[in-house]
Structures are given as structure tokens and as C-alpha cells.
Amino acid sequence: MTVSALERLLIQNIPMAGAMGIHSLSADSMGVRIHAPLGPNRNHLEGGFGGSIFNLLVLACYSTTLFTLPEDAQEGSHVVIQSASIRYRRPVTDDMIASCRFPASSQLEKFRDGFRRKRLARLELTAELYTATNADVAAILNGQFVATHK
């Protein structure tokens, strides 16, 4: 799956992603990043709304889980969040960037092996949120994501 195909999938199949204005989804050997403007994601104090921050971080982990699946299974699989916790560390006052690193190779192999054998696998991921103007981490989400084959 290409990055542009994943971005389309998120916007078409997860209405909240479109409403949040996600864009500039990118991936490299380190992980996945998703941008979202502050405007549609702000709270009554003109800062980032906690729910939007949480959702953007979940979308980054969701995308990372999809990219972590064997390539031939990406199109025919479902990813859901099983559990998550978040820590808000500082106010968000600018456009947001959620970043989720790919798992370590040992965790990646365990995930892929479990998926190949059972068509079901779990992945523990951490995502961080920072802004376009401040590289200090504003929020951290730790979650468990489950992938199954349709």
C-alpha cells in the first residue's frame, strides 16, 4: 500500500480523519507521520482539543500497524485499537504532527509470524505528538493494536 493510498483510505473510511483535515501522511524507514491543522481541532481556549490529539495519535498507530503487516495482507485486513493510554504534556498551539515509529525488528517478526499463522496479531505501539513550530513532545499515546484478516 502506498502512502497516498493509505491517506485516501483513512479519509474515505474514517469520517473523523477527513473532518480533522489530516494531510501530508508520510512514511520512511523510521515510521509514519500525519499532519493535521489546528483550526478544526481546536478547543474553546484556541489550543488543541484533547480528543483530536488522541485521535490523531491513534491514526498514526493505525497506519503504522497497516504498514507493518505483510504487504500482501494490507488490503484485506482490519486494524482496531484494543487499548490505549495518553499523557498530555503541554498545550498544543499550532498545527499538529503525530509520529509513530515502526517496532523493533524482534517485535515486528513476532507480529508478522503471528499474523501469518493465526491471521490475528497484536502490536504495542507508542506515538508522539508535536507541533509545526515546537519539536518538544506535547502528548504521548501508548496503545495495543490488533490486526485481523477479513
VMD Tcl script that builds the backbone (N, CA, C; Angstrom):
set m [mol new atoms 450]
animate dup $m
set s [atomselect $m all]
$s set {name element resname resid chain x y z} {
  {N N MET 1 A 0.851 -1.172 0.000}
  {CA C MET 1 A 0.000 0.000 0.000}
  {C C MET 1 A 0.900 1.241 0.000}
  {N N THR 2 A 0.561 2.187 -0.815}
  {CA C THR 2 A 1.331 3.421 -0.866}
  {C C THR 2 A 0.824 4.390 0.209}
  {N N VAL 3 A 1.619 5.373 0.493}
  {CA C VAL 3 A 1.231 6.396 1.473}
  {C C VAL 3 A -0.008 7.143 1.000}
  {N N SER 4 A -0.067 7.482 -0.285}
  {CA C SER 4 A -1.239 8.214 -0.784}
  {C C SER 4 A -2.491 7.336 -0.734}
  {N N ALA 5 A -2.348 6.028 -0.987}
  {CA C ALA 5 A -3.499 5.117 -0.888}
  {C C ALA 5 A -3.976 5.018 0.555}
  {N N LEU 6 A -3.050 4.987 1.491}
  {CA C LEU 6 A -3.431 4.936 2.908}
  {C C LEU 6 A -4.133 6.219 3.327}
  {N N GLU 7 A -3.627 7.355 2.882}
  {CA C GLU 7 A -4.266 8.630 3.216}
  {C C GLU 7 A -5.702 8.664 2.676}
  {N N ARG 8 A -5.898 8.206 1.452}
  {CA C ARG 8 A -7.252 8.129 0.883}
  {C C ARG 8 A -8.131 7.177 1.690}
  {N N LEU 9 A -7.570 6.029 2.069}
  {CA C LEU 9 A -8.325 5.052 2.853}
  {C C LEU 9 A -8.785 5.662 4.177}
  {N N LEU 10 A -7.899 6.359 4.855}
  {CA C LEU 10 A -8.261 6.979 6.132}
  {C C LEU 10 A -9.383 8.001 5.949}
  {N N ILE 11 A -9.247 8.856 4.961}
  {CA C ILE 11 A -10.237 9.923 4.749}
  {C C ILE 11 A -11.584 9.344 4.295}
  {N N GLN 12 A -11.552 8.321 3.434}
  {CA C GLN 12 A -12.797 7.747 2.926}
  {C C GLN 12 A -13.504 6.851 3.943}
  {N N ASN 13 A -12.751 6.106 4.746}
  {CA C ASN 13 A -13.348 5.104 5.623}
  {C C ASN 13 A -13.463 5.519 7.084}
  {N N ILE 14 A -12.774 6.567 7.467}
  {CA C ILE 14 A -12.849 7.052 8.848}
  {C C ILE 14 A -13.241 8.523 8.767}
  {N N PRO 15 A -14.548 8.818 8.793}
  {CA C PRO 15 A -15.016 10.190 8.583}
  {C C PRO 15 A -14.313 11.232 9.458}
  {N N MET 16 A -13.973 10.855 10.681}
  {CA C MET 16 A -13.305 11.783 11.570}
  {C C MET 16 A -11.963 12.262 10.995}
  {N N ALA 17 A -11.270 11.380 10.266}
  {CA C ALA 17 A -9.973 11.749 9.676}
  {C C ALA 17 A -10.148 12.894 8.688}
  {N N GLY 18 A -11.202 12.824 7.878}
  {CA C GLY 18 A -11.475 13.910 6.951}
  {C C GLY 18 A -11.869 15.185 7.666}
  {N N ALA 19 A -12.707 15.060 8.688}
  {CA C ALA 19 A -13.141 16.237 9.450}
  {C C ALA 19 A -11.970 16.906 10.169}
  {N N MET 20 A -10.985 16.117 10.551}
  {CA C MET 20 A -9.805 16.662 11.228}
  {C C MET 20 A -8.868 17.366 10.252}
  {N N GLY 21 A -9.052 17.116 8.958}
  {CA C GLY 21 A -8.193 17.741 7.953}
  {C C GLY 21 A -6.822 17.104 7.846}
  {N N ILE 22 A -6.719 15.806 8.146}
  {CA C ILE 22 A -5.394 15.187 8.062}
  {C C ILE 22 A -4.834 15.336 6.656}
  {N N HIS 23 A -3.509 15.470 6.590}
  {CA C HIS 23 A -2.836 15.596 5.306}
  {C C HIS 23 A -1.356 15.314 5.490}
  {N N SER 24 A -0.662 15.270 4.405}
  {CA C SER 24 A 0.787 15.073 4.408}
  {C C SER 24 A 1.197 13.836 5.186}
  {N N LEU 25 A 0.441 12.753 5.007}
  {CA C LEU 25 A 0.844 11.491 5.597}
  {C C LEU 25 A 2.161 11.106 4.950}
  {N N SER 26 A 3.126 10.710 5.759}
  {CA C SER 26 A 4.411 10.297 5.209}
  {C C SER 26 A 4.937 9.105 5.987}
  {N N ALA 27 A 5.771 8.329 5.332}
  {CA C ALA 27 A 6.395 7.176 5.974}
  {C C ALA 27 A 7.800 7.017 5.413}
  {N N ASP 28 A 8.694 6.592 6.291}
  {CA C ASP 28 A 10.048 6.268 5.874}
  {C C ASP 28 A 10.472 5.046 6.683}
  {N N SER 29 A 11.738 4.723 6.676}
  {CA C SER 29 A 12.201 3.529 7.378}
  {C C SER 29 A 12.026 3.626 8.890}
  {N N MET 30 A 11.828 4.827 9.402}
  {CA C MET 30 A 11.679 5.018 10.846}
  {C C MET 30 A 10.231 4.875 11.312}
  {N N GLY 31 A 9.277 5.366 10.522}
  {CA C GLY 31 A 7.897 5.303 10.961}
  {C C GLY 31 A 6.976 6.145 10.102}
  {N N VAL 32 A 5.806 6.449 10.691}
  {CA C VAL 32 A 4.731 7.157 9.997}
  {C C VAL 32 A 4.489 8.500 10.679}
  {N N ARG 33 A 4.174 9.530 9.875}
  {CA C ARG 33 A 3.807 10.848 10.396}
  {C C ARG 33 A 2.538 11.319 9.703}
  {N N ILE 34 A 1.665 11.938 10.482}
  {CA C ILE 34 A 0.434 12.502 9.936}
  {C C ILE 34 A 0.301 13.926 10.460}
  {N N HIS 35 A -0.015 14.855 9.575}
  {CA C HIS 35 A -0.211 16.257 9.928}
  {C C HIS 35 A -1.707 16.554 9.997}
  {N N ALA 36 A -2.061 17.481 10.880}
  {CA C ALA 36 A -3.441 17.982 10.957}
  {C C ALA 36 A -3.389 19.445 11.392}
  {N N PRO 37 A -4.210 20.290 10.780}
  {CA C PRO 37 A -4.216 21.714 11.152}
  {C C PRO 37 A -4.874 21.912 12.519}
  {N N LEU 38 A -4.466 22.949 13.191}
  {CA C LEU 38 A -5.061 23.267 14.489}
  {C C LEU 38 A -6.517 23.691 14.325}
  {N N GLY 39 A -6.833 24.455 13.280}
  {CA C GLY 39 A -8.168 25.039 13.096}
  {C C GLY 39 A -9.340 24.137 13.435}
  {N N PRO 40 A -9.536 23.025 12.712}
  {CA C PRO 40 A -10.691 22.177 13.008}
  {C C PRO 40 A -10.505 21.296 14.243}
  {N N ASN 41 A -9.349 21.382 14.880}
  {CA C ASN 41 A -9.018 20.530 16.026}
  {C C ASN 41 A -8.762 21.328 17.303}
  {N N ARG 42 A -9.286 22.540 17.342}
  {CA C ARG 42 A -9.008 23.401 18.498}
  {C C ARG 42 A -10.138 23.312 19.525}
  {N N ASN 43 A -9.795 23.704 20.716}
  {CA C ASN 43 A -10.785 23.734 21.795}
  {C C ASN 43 A -11.228 25.175 22.039}
  {N N HIS 44 A -11.989 25.394 23.092}
  {CA C HIS 44 A -12.520 26.722 23.412}
  {C C HIS 44 A -11.442 27.716 23.838}
  {N N LEU 45 A -10.231 27.218 24.129}
  {CA C LEU 45 A -9.116 28.089 24.513}
  {C C LEU 45 A -8.161 28.346 23.346}
  {N N GLU 46 A -8.586 27.940 22.145}
  {CA C GLU 46 A -7.798 28.087 20.911}
  {C C GLU 46 A -6.560 27.184 20.885}
  {N N GLY 47 A -6.513 26.171 21.738}
  {CA C GLY 47 A -5.445 25.172 21.726}
  {C C GLY 47 A -5.970 23.876 21.143}
  {N N GLY 48 A -5.115 22.887 21.078}
  {CA C GLY 48 A -5.518 21.590 20.537}
  {C C GLY 48 A -6.523 20.901 21.447}
  {N N PHE 49 A -7.611 20.408 20.869}
  {CA C PHE 49 A -8.633 19.678 21.604}
  {C C PHE 49 A -8.094 18.295 21.955}
  {N N GLY 50 A -8.231 17.899 23.205}
  {CA C GLY 50 A -7.692 16.623 23.671}
  {C C GLY 50 A -8.157 15.431 22.854}
  {N N GLY 51 A -9.435 15.420 22.464}
  {CA C GLY 51 A -9.954 14.318 21.658}
  {C C GLY 51 A -9.309 14.247 20.291}
  {N N SER 52 A -9.061 15.394 19.687}
  {CA C SER 52 A -8.396 15.424 18.378}
  {C C SER 52 A -6.959 14.947 18.494}
  {N N ILE 53 A -6.291 15.349 19.554}
  {CA C ILE 53 A -4.909 14.904 19.780}
  {C C ILE 53 A -4.875 13.387 19.917}
  {N N PHE 54 A -5.766 12.849 20.741}
  {CA C PHE 54 A -5.860 11.406 20.927}
  {C C PHE 54 A -6.123 10.713 19.594}
  {N N ASN 55 A -7.108 11.202 18.843}
  {CA C ASN 55 A -7.476 10.565 17.577}
  {C C ASN 55 A -6.354 10.624 16.550}
  {N N LEU 56 A -5.632 11.725 16.482}
  {CA C LEU 56 A -4.525 11.827 15.530}
  {C C LEU 56 A -3.430 10.820 15.880}
  {N N LEU 57 A -3.151 10.654 17.154}
  {CA C LEU 57 A -2.155 9.670 17.580}
  {C C LEU 57 A -2.626 8.247 17.281}
  {N N VAL 58 A -3.899 7.968 17.481}
  {CA C VAL 58 A -4.447 6.647 17.144}
  {C C VAL 58 A -4.322 6.405 15.641}
  {N N LEU 59 A -4.622 7.403 14.820}
  {CA C LEU 59 A -4.494 7.247 13.366}
  {C C LEU 59 A -3.051 6.950 12.954}
  {N N ALA 60 A -2.089 7.567 13.631}
  {CA C ALA 60 A -0.680 7.291 13.324}
  {C C ALA 60 A -0.339 5.840 13.665}
  {N N CYS 61 A -0.822 5.345 14.795}
  {CA C CYS 61 A -0.576 3.953 15.177}
  {C C CYS 61 A -1.320 2.984 14.254}
  {N N TYR 62 A -2.541 3.322 13.916}
  {CA C TYR 62 A -3.349 2.519 12.989}
  {C C TYR 62 A -2.592 2.377 11.667}
  {N N SER 63 A -2.086 3.485 11.148}
  {CA C SER 63 A -1.352 3.483 9.884}
  {C C SER 63 A -0.077 2.661 10.002}
  {N N THR 64 A 0.618 2.795 11.107}
  {CA C THR 64 A 1.847 2.028 11.330}
  {C C THR 64 A 1.539 0.539 11.365}
  {N N THR 65 A 0.437 0.169 12.020}
  {CA C THR 65 A 0.048 -1.245 12.075}
  {C C THR 65 A -0.229 -1.773 10.679}
  {N N LEU 66 A -0.953 -1.012 9.862}
  {CA C LEU 66 A -1.218 -1.448 8.483}
  {C C LEU 66 A 0.077 -1.633 7.698}
  {N N PHE 67 A 0.988 -0.677 7.809}
  {CA C PHE 67 A 2.255 -0.769 7.077}
  {C C PHE 67 A 3.132 -1.906 7.598}
  {N N THR 68 A 2.925 -2.329 8.835}
  {CA C THR 68 A 3.719 -3.391 9.434}
  {C C THR 68 A 3.268 -4.769 8.968}
  {N N LEU 69 A 2.018 -4.878 8.525}
  {CA C LEU 69 A 1.512 -6.143 8.007}
  {C C LEU 69 A 2.297 -6.562 6.768}
  {N N PRO 70 A 2.347 -7.870 6.502}
  {CA C PRO 70 A 2.947 -8.296 5.232}
  {C C PRO 70 A 2.233 -7.577 4.084}
  {N N GLU 71 A 2.976 -7.161 3.082}
  {CA C GLU 71 A 2.410 -6.327 2.015}
  {C C GLU 71 A 1.190 -6.955 1.345}
  {N N ASP 72 A 1.204 -8.266 1.166}
  {CA C ASP 72 A 0.081 -8.917 0.501}
  {C C ASP 72 A -1.171 -8.999 1.374}
  {N N ALA 73 A -1.074 -8.640 2.646}
  {CA C ALA 73 A -2.226 -8.689 3.553}
  {C C ALA 73 A -2.776 -7.307 3.895}
  {N N GLN 74 A -2.105 -6.254 3.477}
  {CA C GLN 74 A -2.513 -4.902 3.863}
  {C C GLN 74 A -3.910 -4.552 3.365}
  {N N GLU 75 A -4.236 -4.929 2.153}
  {CA C GLU 75 A -5.532 -4.572 1.571}
  {C C GLU 75 A -6.682 -5.365 2.168}
  {N N GLY 76 A -6.449 -6.585 2.625}
  {CA C GLY 76 A -7.542 -7.430 3.086}
  {C C GLY 76 A -7.611 -7.593 4.589}
  {N N SER 77 A -7.100 -6.650 5.338}
  {CA C SER 77 A -7.047 -6.783 6.790}
  {C C SER 77 A -7.768 -5.649 7.493}
  {N N HIS 78 A -8.151 -5.928 8.720}
  {CA C HIS 78 A -8.756 -4.922 9.591}
  {C C HIS 78 A -7.791 -4.620 10.724}
  {N N VAL 79 A -7.726 -3.366 11.119}
  {CA C VAL 79 A -6.943 -2.962 12.279}
  {C C VAL 79 A -7.885 -2.255 13.234}
  {N N VAL 80 A -7.817 -2.641 14.501}
  {CA C VAL 80 A -8.609 -1.979 15.536}
  {C C VAL 80 A -7.716 -1.699 16.740}
  {N N ILE 81 A -8.119 -0.723 17.526}
  {CA C ILE 81 A -7.409 -0.419 18.747}
  {C C ILE 81 A -8.018 -1.255 19.871}
  {N N GLN 82 A -7.163 -1.883 20.656}
  {CA C GLN 82 A -7.639 -2.693 21.772}
  {C C GLN 82 A -7.597 -1.907 23.076}
  {N N SER 83 A -6.534 -1.155 23.275}
  {CA C SER 83 A -6.430 -0.336 24.480}
  {C C SER 83 A -5.422 0.773 24.222}
  {N N ALA 84 A -5.555 1.840 24.990}
  {CA C ALA 84 A -4.615 2.953 24.845}
  {C C ALA 84 A -4.645 3.829 26.089}
  {N N SER 85 A -3.522 4.461 26.330}
  {CA C SER 85 A -3.452 5.489 27.368}
  {C C SER 85 A -2.670 6.659 26.791}
  {N N ILE 86 A -2.997 7.832 27.265}
  {CA C ILE 86 A -2.368 9.039 26.728}
  {C C ILE 86 A -1.903 9.929 27.877}
  {N N ARG 87 A -0.809 10.616 27.628}
  {CA C ARG 87 A -0.309 11.635 28.568}
  {C C ARG 87 A -0.187 12.937 27.789}
  {N N TYR 88 A -0.897 13.939 28.250}
  {CA C TYR 88 A -0.803 15.281 27.658}
  {C C TYR 88 A 0.274 16.017 28.430}
  {N N ARG 89 A 1.317 16.464 27.743}
  {CA C ARG 89 A 2.479 17.044 28.424}
  {C C ARG 89 A 2.535 18.565 28.356}
  {N N ARG 90 A 1.965 19.139 27.316}
  {CA C ARG 90 A 1.980 20.601 27.188}
  {C C ARG 90 A 0.865 21.007 26.230}
  {N N PRO 91 A 0.437 22.271 26.297}
  {CA C PRO 91 A -0.610 22.732 25.376}
  {C C PRO 91 A -0.139 22.690 23.918}
  {N N VAL 92 A -1.080 22.460 23.037}
  {CA C VAL 92 A -0.809 22.447 21.600}
  {C C VAL 92 A -1.375 23.746 21.037}
  {N N THR 93 A -0.511 24.545 20.442}
  {CA C THR 93 A -0.931 25.866 19.971}
  {C C THR 93 A -0.672 26.094 18.485}
  {N N ASP 94 A -0.401 25.020 17.752}
  {CA C ASP 94 A -0.096 25.149 16.332}
  {C C ASP 94 A -0.504 23.846 15.640}
  {N N ASP 95 A -0.348 23.800 14.317}
  {CA C ASP 95 A -0.666 22.592 13.573}
  {C C ASP 95 A 0.074 21.396 14.176}
  {N N MET 96 A -0.589 20.240 14.144}
  {CA C MET 96 A -0.103 19.056 14.847}
  {C C MET 96 A 0.533 18.040 13.912}
  {N N ILE 97 A 1.513 17.335 14.446}
  {CA C ILE 97 A 2.166 16.246 13.731}
  {C C ILE 97 A 2.225 15.057 14.687}
  {N N ALA 98 A 1.614 13.953 14.270}
  {CA C ALA 98 A 1.669 12.716 15.054}
  {C C ALA 98 A 2.684 11.791 14.400}
  {N N SER 99 A 3.536 11.215 15.212}
  {CA C SER 99 A 4.594 10.359 14.705}
  {C C SER 99 A 4.577 9.026 15.459}
  {N N CYS 100 A 4.630 7.931 14.718}
  {CA C CYS 100 A 4.681 6.597 15.316}
  {C C CYS 100 A 5.822 5.837 14.659}
  {N N ARG 101 A 6.743 5.373 15.472}
  {CA C ARG 101 A 7.882 4.615 14.954}
  {C C ARG 101 A 7.486 3.165 14.685}
  {N N PHE 102 A 8.131 2.571 13.676}
  {CA C PHE 102 A 7.944 1.149 13.430}
  {C C PHE 102 A 8.550 0.372 14.588}
  {N N PRO 103 A 7.987 -0.787 14.898}
  {CA C PRO 103 A 8.503 -1.575 16.017}
  {C C PRO 103 A 9.901 -2.112 15.741}
  {N N ALA 104 A 10.587 -2.491 16.813}
  {CA C ALA 104 A 11.904 -3.123 16.698}
  {C C ALA 104 A 11.764 -4.406 15.885}
  {N N SER 105 A 12.832 -4.825 15.253}
  {CA C SER 105 A 12.765 -5.980 14.351}
  {C C SER 105 A 12.270 -7.239 15.053}
  {N N SER 106 A 12.630 -7.463 16.312}
  {CA C SER 106 A 12.158 -8.661 17.016}
  {C C SER 106 A 10.648 -8.609 17.222}
  {N N GLN 107 A 10.121 -7.440 17.579}
  {CA C GLN 107 A 8.679 -7.284 17.762}
  {C C GLN 107 A 7.960 -7.391 16.418}
  {N N LEU 108 A 8.566 -6.840 15.381}
  {CA C LEU 108 A 7.997 -6.895 14.039}
  {C C LEU 108 A 7.876 -8.338 13.552}
  {N N GLU 109 A 8.920 -9.134 13.735}
  {CA C GLU 109 A 8.886 -10.530 13.304}
  {C C GLU 109 A 7.850 -11.330 14.079}
  {N N LYS 110 A 7.749 -11.092 15.369}
  {CA C LYS 110 A 6.751 -11.781 16.196}
  {C C LYS 110 A 5.334 -11.440 15.699}
  {N N PHE 111 A 5.101 -10.164 15.403}
  {CA C PHE 111 A 3.803 -9.709 14.904}
  {C C PHE 111 A 3.483 -10.366 13.565}
  {N N ARG 112 A 4.412 -10.308 12.632}
  {CA C ARG 112 A 4.175 -10.873 11.295}
  {C C ARG 112 A 4.011 -12.394 11.342}
  {N N ASP 113 A 4.807 -13.056 12.172}
  {CA C ASP 113 A 4.696 -14.505 12.296}
  {C C ASP 113 A 3.326 -14.887 12.867}
  {N N GLY 114 A 2.897 -14.187 13.908}
  {CA C GLY 114 A 1.581 -14.447 14.484}
  {C C GLY 114 A 0.469 -14.198 13.485}
  {N N PHE 115 A 0.622 -13.156 12.696}
  {CA C PHE 115 A -0.397 -12.839 11.688}
  {C C PHE 115 A -0.461 -13.919 10.615}
  {N N ARG 116 A 0.711 -14.386 10.165}
  {CA C ARG 116 A 0.734 -15.430 9.134}
  {C C ARG 116 A 0.114 -16.735 9.651}
  {N N ARG 117 A 0.408 -17.084 10.902}
  {CA C ARG 117 A -0.082 -18.343 11.452}
  {C C ARG 117 A -1.556 -18.294 11.841}
  {N N LYS 118 A -1.986 -17.212 12.488}
  {CA C LYS 118 A -3.338 -17.154 13.051}
  {C C LYS 118 A -4.270 -16.176 12.348}
  {N N ARG 119 A -3.700 -15.356 11.439}
  {CA C ARG 119 A -4.469 -14.281 10.788}
  {C C ARG 119 A -4.970 -13.282 11.825}
  {N N LEU 120 A -4.239 -13.188 12.934}
  {CA C LEU 120 A -4.543 -12.272 14.027}
  {C C LEU 120 A -3.233 -11.980 14.751}
  {N N ALA 121 A -2.981 -10.701 15.011}
  {CA C ALA 121 A -1.760 -10.341 15.730}
  {C C ALA 121 A -1.963 -9.022 16.460}
  {N N ARG 122 A -1.237 -8.866 17.566}
  {CA C ARG 122 A -1.296 -7.647 18.376}
  {C C ARG 122 A 0.055 -6.937 18.329}
  {N N LEU 123 A -0.016 -5.612 18.384}
  {CA C LEU 123 A 1.194 -4.812 18.305}
  {C C LEU 123 A 1.119 -3.690 19.327}
  {N N GLU 124 A 2.136 -3.584 20.164}
  {CA C GLU 124 A 2.245 -2.473 21.120}
  {C C GLU 124 A 2.978 -1.333 20.427}
  {N N LEU 125 A 2.370 -0.153 20.417}
  {CA C LEU 125 A 2.979 0.998 19.744}
  {C C LEU 125 A 2.925 2.230 20.635}
  {N N THR 126 A 3.845 3.135 20.385}
  {CA C THR 126 A 3.878 4.434 21.038}
  {C C THR 126 A 3.915 5.496 19.955}
  {N N ALA 127 A 3.074 6.504 20.112}
  {CA C ALA 127 A 3.065 7.630 19.178}
  {C C ALA 127 A 3.255 8.918 19.955}
  {N N GLU 128 A 3.898 9.872 19.320}
  {CA C GLU 128 A 4.148 11.173 19.950}
  {C C GLU 128 A 3.574 12.281 19.087}
  {N N LEU 129 A 3.124 13.322 19.740}
  {CA C LEU 129 A 2.581 14.479 19.039}
  {C C LEU 129 A 3.435 15.692 19.350}
  {N N TYR 130 A 3.786 16.419 18.315}
  {CA C TYR 130 A 4.478 17.694 18.445}
  {C C TYR 130 A 3.840 18.646 17.452}
  {N N THR 131 A 4.318 19.864 17.406}
  {CA C THR 131 A 3.691 20.836 16.512}
  {C C THR 131 A 4.668 21.296 15.437}
  {N N ALA 132 A 4.122 22.021 14.480}
  {CA C ALA 132 A 4.932 22.525 13.367}
  {C C ALA 132 A 6.011 23.496 13.845}
  {N N THR 133 A 5.800 24.124 14.997}
  {CA C THR 133 A 6.755 25.130 15.472}
  {C C THR 133 A 7.497 24.727 16.746}
  {N N ASN 134 A 7.185 23.535 17.299}
  {CA C ASN 134 A 7.835 23.135 18.546}
  {C C ASN 134 A 8.044 21.622 18.527}
  {N N ALA 135 A 9.300 21.206 18.526}
  {CA C ALA 135 A 9.628 19.785 18.451}
  {C C ALA 135 A 9.518 19.085 19.804}
  {N N ASP 136 A 9.211 19.816 20.872}
  {CA C ASP 136 A 9.007 19.182 22.172}
  {C C ASP 136 A 7.721 18.362 22.131}
  {N N VAL 137 A 7.764 17.190 22.721}
  {CA C VAL 137 A 6.604 16.298 22.701}
  {C C VAL 137 A 5.471 16.909 23.520}
  {N N ALA 138 A 4.298 17.017 22.889}
  {CA C ALA 138 A 3.121 17.584 23.553}
  {C C ALA 138 A 2.217 16.506 24.133}
  {N N ALA 139 A 2.231 15.309 23.540}
  {CA C ALA 139 A 1.410 14.208 24.031}
  {C C ALA 139 A 2.032 12.892 23.583}
  {N N ILE 140 A 1.823 11.864 24.409}
  {CA C ILE 140 A 2.326 10.526 24.106}
  {C C ILE 140 A 1.187 9.532 24.301}
  {N N LEU 141 A 0.987 8.677 23.304}
  {CA C LEU 141 A -0.025 7.631 23.387}
  {C C LEU 141 A 0.665 6.280 23.333}
  {N N ASN 142 A 0.320 5.413 24.269}
  {CA C ASN 142 A 0.760 4.016 24.256}
  {C C ASN 142 A -0.479 3.178 24.015}
  {N N GLY 143 A -0.417 2.294 23.023}
  {CA C GLY 143 A -1.605 1.507 22.722}
  {C C GLY 143 A -1.288 0.128 22.183}
  {N N GLN 144 A -2.306 -0.695 22.243}
  {CA C GLN 144 A -2.222 -2.029 21.656}
  {C C GLN 144 A -3.213 -2.078 20.496}
  {N N PHE 145 A -2.703 -2.488 19.345}
  {CA C PHE 145 A -3.500 -2.539 18.128}
  {C C PHE 145 A -3.563 -3.986 17.641}
  {N N VAL 146 A -4.721 -4.362 17.115}
  {CA C VAL 146 A -4.950 -5.731 16.684}
  {C C VAL 146 A -5.244 -5.721 15.190}
  {N N ALA 147 A -4.584 -6.611 14.477}
  {CA C ALA 147 A -4.815 -6.786 13.040}
  {C C ALA 147 A -5.404 -8.166 12.809}
  {N N THR 148 A -6.464 -8.210 12.009}
  {CA C THR 148 A -7.070 -9.487 11.622}
  {C C THR 148 A -7.275 -9.474 10.115}
  {N N HIS 149 A -7.344 -10.658 9.557}
  {CA C HIS 149 A -7.596 -10.773 8.128}
  {C C HIS 149 A -9.095 -10.949 7.906}
  {N N LYS 150 A -9.648 -10.258 6.923}
  {CA C LYS 150 A -11.095 -10.328 6.634}
  {C C LYS 150 A -11.533 -11.747 6.368}
}
mol reanalyze $m
mol bondsrecalc $m
mol representation Tube
mol addrep $m
